[in-house]
Amino acid sequence: MKDNFKNIPIALSAISLGFMGLGTAFAGFNILWVRHIAVLFSVICLGLIFLKYVMHPKVVLEEIKHPVLGSVYPTVCMTLMVIAVYFNDFNHVIGKGTWVFAIALHFIISIFFFKEMFKEFKLDKMIPGWFIPSVGIGVGAVTSGPMNMPLLSDIVFYYALAMFAIITPIMIYRLKKHSKLQGPAKSTIMIFTAPASVCLAGCLATSNMENQILVNILAILTYISIIYSYVLLPQLIREKSLPHLAPLTFPLSIGVIASQRYVKYLGNKNSNLQGICEILLYVQCVVATLVIAYVVIKAVCLLFSKFKTVDDKGLSV
């Protein structure tokens, strides 16, 4: 039984984040049941990852030192940030406490990860997944609305925006001039399409939404990223392995959230672009729902197969 937890993939956390993002997007359309299921799925997955840390702390610490696996670990914190909003609906203290804890934990894990990466830094080791520990903390700004902590929300947003601005040109150079992404790193190219959406959704959730120039620049980058994600999707969705499919989920769901908020922003500005962006939003919802549902079902099947009861041995495997 203990060995089962040793092999729990951190990809489950990334899938939980994508599913929670989709639940949040549907809640914006007053469809709440998806969010309830997403929370249940995510709590189970995060619980399994926590048990993995308790039972095999050395394994977890070694994985965090890995350039691919380590970059995924902050998704645990990002998922907690989204779950915190759900908790906040029932108890503000618990919700707010979870949110602050998740932001702090994200920062700590990210420092540990980058400290390891820069010990023997090579540009070839850099992958789009590195946007998760750097820009991913911006989910704190995305989810900041009900937390009533504007200063912390703005700090988190500007930190994520700065990381996005700094890392993006370096990442583009690395992808164009250095070795191609191979193996487990290959599907992380999809994560390249998420940071703009994180920054736009975060911007529209904080006091920065009054900065029209910034909002529109981020919106342009977001829609370029969304189009690019659809170019990548037909090839990446063919992957069979769950860790290879996990990176598809969050970029799609955060793209929906960012577009959803931008459509509302355009409506408040009486912009003629609202209608076009609204049509694209519905397309995004369909694509994100189909892809995330497919990956979540595969994750559930994996968990059932891993922990199914073997009657003849009377053990869980």
C-alpha positions in Angstrom: 0.0 0.0 0.0 2.8 2.4 0.9 4.5 1.9 -2.5 1.3 3.0 -4.2 1.6 6.5 -2.7 5.3 6.6 -3.7 4.1 6.5 -7.4 1.3 9.0 -7.2 2.0 11.3 -10.1 2.2 15.1 -9.4 0.3 15.4 -12.7 -2.8 14.8 -10.7 -2.3 18.3 -9.1 -2.0 19.9 -12.5 -5.2 18.2 -13.7 -7.0 19.3 -10.5 -5.9 22.9 -11.2 -7.3 22.7 -14.7 -10.6 21.1 -13.5 -10.9 23.7 -10.7 -10.4 26.4 -13.4 -13.1 24.9 -15.5 -15.5 24.8 -12.5 -14.8 28.4 -11.8 -15.5 29.3 -15.4 -18.9 27.4 -15.3 -19.7 29.1 -12.0 -19.4 32.4 -13.9 -22.3 31.1 -16.1 -24.2 30.2 -12.9 -23.6 26.5 -13.5 -22.4 25.4 -10.1 -22.4 21.6 -10.1 -19.2 21.3 -12.1 -17.4 23.3 -9.4 -18.6 21.0 -6.7 -17.3 17.9 -8.6 -14.0 19.7 -9.3 -13.5 20.5 -5.6 -14.2 16.9 -4.6 -11.8 15.6 -7.3 -9.1 18.1 -6.3 -9.3 17.5 -2.6 -8.9 13.8 -3.2 -5.9 14.3 -5.5 -4.2 16.8 -3.2 -4.9 14.5 -0.3 -3.1 11.7 -2.1 -0.1 14.0 -2.9 0.0 15.1 0.8 0.1 11.4 1.9 2.9 10.8 -0.6 4.9 13.6 1.0 4.2 12.1 4.5 5.2 8.6 3.5 7.9 9.4 1.1 9.3 12.9 1.8 12.7 12.1 0.2 11.0 11.1 -3.0 9.0 14.3 -3.1 12.1 16.5 -2.4 14.0 14.7 -5.2 11.1 15.3 -7.6 11.1 19.0 -6.8 14.8 19.1 -7.8 13.9 17.7 -11.3 13.5 20.3 -14.0 10.2 18.9 -15.3 8.6 17.3 -12.2 9.7 20.1 -9.9 8.1 22.7 -12.0 4.7 21.0 -11.6 4.7 21.0 -7.8 3.6 24.6 -7.4 0.3 23.6 -9.0 -0.6 22.1 -5.6 -0.5 25.7 -4.3 -2.4 27.1 -7.3 -5.1 24.6 -6.8 -5.4 25.5 -3.2 -5.8 29.1 -4.2 -8.8 28.3 -6.3 -10.3 25.9 -3.7 -9.9 28.7 -1.1 -12.5 30.7 -3.0 -14.9 27.8 -2.6 -14.1 27.5 1.1 -14.7 31.3 1.4 -18.3 30.8 0.3 -18.8 28.9 3.6 -16.3 30.4 6.0 -14.3 33.6 5.2 -11.6 32.9 7.8 -10.9 29.4 6.4 -11.0 30.6 2.8 -8.8 33.5 3.4 -6.3 31.5 5.5 -6.1 28.8 2.8 -5.5 31.4 0.2 -2.7 33.2 2.1 -1.1 29.9 3.0 -1.2 28.7 -0.6 0.5 31.9 -1.8 3.2 31.6 0.8 3.8 27.9 0.1 4.0 28.6 -3.7 6.7 31.2 -3.0 8.7 28.7 -0.8 8.5 25.8 -3.3 9.4 28.1 -6.1 12.5 29.4 -4.3 13.6 25.8 -3.6 13.0 24.8 -7.2 14.9 27.7 -8.8 17.7 27.4 -6.3 18.2 23.8 -7.5 17.9 24.8 -11.2 20.5 27.5 -11.0 23.1 25.4 -9.4 24.2 24.0 -12.8 22.1 26.1 -15.1 21.9 25.3 -18.7 19.5 26.9 -21.1 18.6 23.5 -22.5 17.1 22.6 -19.1 14.7 25.5 -19.3 11.2 24.4 -20.3 7.8 26.1 -20.5 6.9 24.4 -17.3 9.1 27.0 -15.5 6.2 29.5 -16.0 4.4 27.5 -13.3 6.7 28.4 -10.3 7.3 31.9 -11.7 4.1 33.3 -13.2 1.7 30.7 -11.6 1.6 32.6 -8.3 -0.5 35.1 -10.3 -3.5 32.7 -9.7 -3.4 34.4 -6.3 -4.5 37.6 -8.0 -7.0 35.8 -10.2 -8.7 34.4 -7.1 -8.2 37.6 -4.9 -11.7 39.1 -5.4 -13.4 37.7 -2.2 -10.3 37.8 0.0 -10.3 41.6 0.6 -6.5 41.9 0.6 -5.9 44.5 -2.2 -2.2 45.2 -1.3 -1.2 41.5 -1.3 -3.3 40.9 -4.5 -1.5 43.8 -6.3 1.9 42.6 -5.2 1.2 39.1 -6.4 -0.1 40.4 -9.7 2.9 42.7 -10.4 5.3 39.9 -9.4 3.6 37.5 -11.9 3.5 40.2 -14.6 7.2 40.9 -14.1 8.1 37.2 -14.3 6.0 36.9 -17.5 7.8 39.9 -19.1 11.2 38.6 -18.1 10.9 34.9 -18.8 8.9 35.0 -22.0 11.6 36.4 -24.3 14.2 34.1 -22.8 11.9 31.1 -23.3 11.2 32.0 -26.9 15.0 32.3 -27.5 15.5 28.9 -25.8 12.8 27.2 -27.8 14.1 28.6 -31.2 17.8 28.4 -30.8 18.4 25.4 -28.5 17.5 21.7 -28.5 13.8 20.6 -29.0 11.7 19.6 -26.1 11.9 15.8 -25.7 10.2 13.1 -23.6 8.1 14.4 -20.6 9.1 18.0 -21.4 7.5 17.9 -24.9 3.9 18.5 -23.8 4.9 21.3 -21.5 4.9 23.6 -24.6 1.2 24.0 -23.9 2.0 25.7 -20.7 3.6 28.5 -22.8 0.0 29.6 -23.6 -1.1 30.1 -20.0 0.9 33.1 -18.5 -0.8 35.7 -20.6 -4.3 34.5 -19.5 -3.1 34.3 -15.9 -2.0 37.9 -16.1 -5.1 39.2 -17.8 -7.5 37.4 -15.4 -5.4 38.7 -12.5 -5.4 42.2 -13.9 -9.2 42.2 -14.2 -9.6 40.9 -10.6 -7.5 43.6 -9.0 -7.3 47.4 -9.0 -5.3 47.3 -12.3 -8.4 46.8 -14.4 -8.6 50.6 -14.7 -5.4 50.6 -16.7 -6.9 50.2 -20.2 -3.6 50.0 -22.0 -2.3 47.2 -19.8 -5.6 45.3 -20.1 -5.8 45.5 -23.9 -2.1 44.5 -24.3 -2.7 41.5 -22.1 -5.9 40.7 -24.0 -4.1 40.7 -27.3 -1.4 38.4 -25.9 -4.1 36.2 -24.4 -5.9 35.7 -27.7 -2.7 35.0 -29.5 -1.9 32.4 -26.8 -5.4 30.8 -27.2 -5.0 30.5 -30.9 -1.5 29.0 -30.5 -2.9 26.5 -27.9 -5.5 25.3 -30.6 -2.6 24.8 -33.0 -0.8 22.6 -30.5 -3.8 20.7 -29.3 -4.4 18.2 -32.1 -0.9 16.8 -31.8 -0.6 16.9 -28.0 -4.0 15.3 -27.3 -2.8 12.1 -29.0 -0.5 11.4 -26.0 -1.5 8.4 -24.0 0.4 9.1 -20.7 -1.4 11.1 -18.0 1.6 13.2 -17.2 1.8 14.2 -20.9 -1.9 15.1 -21.0 -1.9 17.1 -17.7 -0.3 20.3 -19.2 -3.3 20.6 -21.6 -5.8 21.3 -18.8 -4.9 24.6 -17.0 -4.0 26.6 -20.1 -7.4 25.9 -21.6 -9.4 26.6 -18.4 -7.5 29.8 -17.5 -8.0 31.0 -21.1 -11.8 30.6 -20.6 -11.6 32.6 -17.3 -9.5 35.3 -18.8 -11.8 35.6 -21.8 -14.9 35.5 -19.6 -13.6 38.5 -17.6 -12.5 40.4 -20.7 -15.9 40.0 -22.3 -17.5 41.4 -19.1 -14.9 44.2 -19.2 -15.8 45.0 -22.8 -19.5 45.1 -22.0 -18.9 47.6 -19.2 -17.0 49.7 -21.8 -19.8 49.3 -24.4 -17.2 48.0 -26.9 -18.1 46.6 -30.3 -15.6 43.8 -29.7 -17.8 42.2 -27.1 -19.9 40.2 -29.5 -16.9 38.7 -31.3 -15.1 37.9 -28.1 -18.3 36.3 -26.7 -18.5 33.9 -29.6 -14.9 32.9 -29.1 -15.6 32.4 -25.4 -18.3 29.8 -26.1 -15.9 28.0 -28.5 -13.3 28.0 -25.7 -15.8 26.6 -23.3 -16.6 23.7 -25.5 -13.0 22.9 -26.3 -11.9 23.2 -22.7 -14.8 21.1 -21.4 -14.1 18.2 -23.9 -10.4 18.1 -23.3 -10.5 18.5 -19.5 -13.3 15.9 -19.2 -11.2 13.5 -21.2 -8.1 14.0 -19.0 -10.1 13.9 -15.7 -11.7 10.6 -16.7 -8.3 9.1 -17.5 -7.1 10.3 -14.1 -10.0 8.7 -12.3 -9.4 5.4 -14.2 -5.7 5.6 -13.1 -6.6 6.1 -9.5 -9.1 3.2 -9.5 -6.6 0.9 -11.2 -3.9 1.9 -8.7 -6.0 1.4 -5.6 -8.3 -1.4 -6.6 -8.7 -4.3 -4.2 -7.2 -7.6 -5.1 -9.6 -10.1 -3.5 -7.3 -13.1 -3.7 -4.5 -11.3 -1.8 -6.7 -9.2 0.4 -4.5 -6.2 -0.3 -4.7 -2.9 -2.1 -2.4 -2.5 -5.1 
